[in-house]
Amino acid sequence: MSRKYRTFSKEFKLKVVHARLQGKSVAELVREHDIHPNMIYKWVQEYTAHPQTAFRTSPERDGESQGGAHTVAELEQMIGRLTMENDFLKKALALAANASTTPSSPNTEPGAKV
């Protein structure tokens, strides 16, 4: 049985956090929005720690949006190169295996009986 996780927008999280900070109880917010109380506590903690950067995606928060894209491109190039090398080596191994299992041709030296 797989669990389906919900994702919440930044606006929704801010709405819940602001309601909590204005005095609404966690129990009321849980009933109203059908979310787990731990999520509310987590969102409030994140908002109070970093109000300007709260609820952003991790690349934006870490400042790696440009560097991350560059790293992904490098890794994709490396995957392509390694895939080509892997295919080449598989073909070479198959050819070597076929060559070693193929029976040798009959002896065609002069004077040899066939």
Secondary structure, DSSP 4 states (H G I P E B T S, - for coil): -PPPPP---HHHHHHHHHHHHTT--HHHHHHHHT--HHHHHHHHHHHHH-TTTTT--HHHHHT-HHHHHHHHHHHHHHHHHHHHHHHHHHHHHHHHHHHHHSPPPPP--TT---
